[in-house]
Amino acid sequence: MIRNFSPGRAKLAAPQCAAMIALLWLSPLQAWNDFGHMTVAYVAYQKLGTKTRMRVDQLLMANPYFMSKWPAKIPMKTAAADRPAFLFMLAATWPDAIKRDNDYHNDGASNGDRPTGPEANRNTGYDDFNRHKYWHFLDQPFTQDGASPLPPAPAPNAKTQIDAFRAVLRSDDPDPKKSYDLVWLLHLIGDVHQPLHGATRVSKASPEGDAGGNGVAFCPVGAKNCTKAELHAFWDDILGTSESLETAKSFAKGIAAPEVSAADIADSQKWLDESLMLAKAEVYKKPVGAGNGPFNATKGYTNNAKKVAARRVALAGARLAAVLNADLK
């Protein structure tokens, strides 16, 4: 998901980060990147029941990109049997793709990443050209330096929308609306398994939170130019940055997808609580220190981040499949 930095979401110490703020304004920041979302989707598609697959394939045809943009991304040599899975993978990237599409527009406050106004809760289908950036995350605040008070998490957010979209899939609502909600679900269930989409660190340097690590300067191992590097992007890109469907498929086939139960998918808050716990335990730890950096990644931190991310992507895929098998009517 593209998550743009906004000074309304993370107030950095001006002397320390003024240059970084200017650069972040120019750069879209994501959660997982397209590679991560396509991996989640491939894992999920393999676990869908036959009837669910057929229903999903039918609903995706209503997406405006189904004929206009997705076919060009599928290699000509792709076997016919792989095309439905690849379309499903591309659908999982659509809520990020519309952030680069001039037919869509920002809504809300702070460059569109905070909900405001009656359209924030709108759910009418593809006639909605709002980008709804604030649907992609739930900023659950925590602090490591005793900063207070902790700001409330804005709503609507990833949890409110996951729950709303699942309700539509179970309903008798028309197919065009179900298609819209389905594509958002493919994306959001992936998003909330990225640890920094369930957390924001509140500190004396960032009393409103660091926007899920977007306000923390963080340099990857071996990087020659860190002027645009930050913690959120590090975690988005940790599994790779390829936009190849075949590469995402190969990676997904190499990770074990865990089994999930009905109880496991009953409460989306559980997924976000896991992300918050992982943010505290695995993201905001050495070499990440107090304040907004800059900090330098180590090989140990990087290798651990890859393992955490692979587990979360696999779990997101298994949960997404379980949700669709259970809910899609």
Residue pairs with C-beta under 8 A, 6 or more apart in sequence:
1 30
1 31
1 32
1 95
1 96
1 133
1 136
1 137
1 187
1 191
1 197
2 28
2 29
2 30
2 96
2 99
2 100
2 133
3 28
3 29
3 30
3 31
3 113
3 133
3 136
3 137
3 211
3 212
3 214
3 232
4 25
4 28
4 29
4 111
4 112
4 113
4 133
5 21
5 24
5 25
5 27
5 29
5 211
5 214
5 215
6 110
6 111
6 113
6 114
6 211
7 21
7 110
8 109
8 110
8 113
8 114
8 208
9 110
9 113
9 114
9 139
9 200
9 208
9 209
9 211
9 214
9 215
10 200
10 206
10 208
10 209
10 210
10 211
10 214
10 215
11 206
11 207
11 208
12 20
12 21
12 205
12 206
12 215
12 292
13 205
13 291
13 292
16 205
16 291
16 292
17 215
17 217
17 292
19 227
20 217
20 227
20 228
20 230
20 294
23 227
23 228
24 214
24 215
24 228
24 230
27 228
28 99
28 100
29 214
29 230
29 232
29 233
29 236
30 96
30 233
30 236
31 136
31 137
31 191
31 194
31 196
31 197
31 212
31 232
31 235
31 236
32 39
32 40
32 190
32 191
32 194
32 236
32 239
32 309
32 313
33 236
33 237
33 241
34 93
34 96
34 243
35 239
35 240
35 241
35 242
35 243
35 247
35 248
35 251
36 190
36 194
36 236
36 239
36 309
36 313
37 89
37 92
37 93
37 96
37 186
37 187
37 190
38 89
38 90
38 92
38 93
38 245
38 248
38 249
38 252
39 239
39 248
39 251
39 252
39 255
39 313
39 317
40 92
40 186
40 189
40 190
40 193
40 313
40 316
40 317
40 320
41 88
41 89
41 91
41 92
41 186
41 190
41 317
41 320
42 85
42 88
42 89
42 248
42 249
42 252
42 253
42 317
43 252
43 255
43 257
43 313
43 314
43 316
43 317
43 318
43 320
43 321
44 88
44 186
44 316
44 317
44 318
44 320
44 321
44 324
45 53
45 84
45 85
45 88
45 89
45 321
46 85
46 257
46 321
47 257
47 317
47 318
47 321
47 322
47 325
48 56
48 321
48 324
48 325
49 325
52 324
52 325
52 328
53 84
55 328
56 88
56 182
56 324
56 328
57 84
57 87
57 88
58 175
59 175
59 178
59 179
59 182
60 66
60 87
60 88
60 91
60 179
60 182
60 183
61 179
62 126
62 175
62 176
62 179
62 180
63 70
63 91
63 94
63 126
63 179
63 180
63 183
64 126
65 90
65 91
65 94
65 97
66 87
69 97
70 87
70 90
70 91
73 86
73 90
73 243
73 245
74 83
74 86
74 87
74 90
74 245
75 245
75 246
78 86
78 245
82 249
85 249
86 245
86 249
88 186
89 245
89 248
89 249
90 245
91 182
91 183
91 186
92 183
92 186
92 187
92 190
93 187
94 183
94 187
95 132
95 135
95 136
95 183
95 184
95 187
95 188
96 187
98 104
98 131
99 131
99 133
103 129
104 129
104 130
104 131
105 129
105 130
105 131
106 112
106 130
106 131
106 133
107 116
107 117
107 119
107 120
107 130
107 131
107 132
108 114
108 115
108 116
108 117
108 120
108 132
108 133
108 134
109 115
109 116
111 133
112 131
112 133
112 134
113 133
113 134
113 211
114 134
114 154
115 134
115 154
115 155
115 156
115 157
119 128
119 130
120 132
120 134
120 156
121 156
122 128
122 130
123 164
123 165
123 168
123 177
123 180
123 181
124 177
125 174
125 176
125 177
125 179
125 180
126 176
126 179
126 180
128 180
132 161
134 154
134 156
134 157
135 156
135 157
135 158
135 161
135 184
135 188
136 158
136 187
136 188
136 191
136 197
137 157
137 158
137 191
137 192
137 197
137 198
137 212
138 153
138 157
138 158
138 159
138 192
138 197
138 198
138 272
139 153
139 154
139 157
139 199
139 200
139 209
139 211
139 212
140 153
140 198
140 199
140 200
140 272
140 273
140 276
141 150
141 151
141 153
141 199
141 200
141 201
141 202
141 209
142 150
142 199
142 200
142 201
142 202
142 276
142 279
142 280
143 150
143 201
143 202
143 203
144 201
144 203
144 284
144 290
145 203
145 204
145 290
147 202
147 203
147 204
147 207
150 202
151 202
151 207
151 208
151 209
156 164
158 188
158 191
158 192
158 197
158 198
158 268
158 272
159 192
159 268
159 269
159 272
161 184
161 188
162 185
162 188
162 189
162 192
162 268
163 268
164 181
165 181
165 182
165 184
165 185
165 188
166 185
166 323
166 327
168 177
168 178
168 181
169 178
169 181
169 182
169 185
169 324
169 327
169 328
169 329
170 327
170 329
171 329
172 329
178 328
182 324
182 328
185 320
185 323
185 324
186 320
189 271
189 316
189 319
189 320
189 323
190 313
190 316
190 320
191 197
192 198
192 268
192 271
192 272
192 275
192 316
193 271
193 274
193 275
193 312
193 313
193 315
193 316
193 319
194 235
194 236
194 275
194 309
194 312
195 235
195 275
195 276
195 278
195 279
195 282
195 283
195 308
195 312
196 212
196 213
196 231
196 232
196 235
196 275
196 279
196 283
197 212
197 272
197 275
198 271
198 272
198 273
198 274
198 275
198 276
198 279
199 212
199 275
199 276
199 279
199 280
199 283
200 209
200 210
200 211
200 212
201 209
201 210
201 213
201 216
201 279
201 284
202 208
202 209
202 210
203 210
203 290
203 291
205 290
205 291
205 292
206 215
206 292
210 216
210 231
210 292
211 232
212 232
213 230
213 231
213 232
213 234
213 235
213 283
214 230
214 231
214 232
214 233
215 230
215 292
216 230
216 231
216 232
216 288
216 292
216 293
216 295
217 226
217 229
217 230
217 231
217 292
217 293
217 294
217 295
218 229
218 230
218 231
218 234
218 288
218 293
218 294
218 295
218 296
218 297
219 226
219 229
219 294
219 295
219 296
219 297
220 226
220 229
220 234
220 297
220 302
221 296
221 297
221 298
221 299
221 302
223 229
226 294
229 294
231 283
231 288
231 293
231 295
234 297
234 305
235 283
235 305
235 309
238 302
238 305
238 306
238 309
239 251
239 306
239 309
239 310
239 313
240 247
240 251
242 248
252 313
252 317
255 310
255 313
255 314
256 314
257 314
257 315
257 317
257 318
258 314
258 315
258 318
259 318
260 315
260 318
260 319
260 322
261 322
262 322
262 326
264 270
264 319
264 322
265 319
265 322
265 323
265 326
271 319
275 312
278 308
278 312
282 304
282 305
282 308
283 305
285 301
286 301
287 295
287 296
287 297
287 298
287 301
288 295
289 295
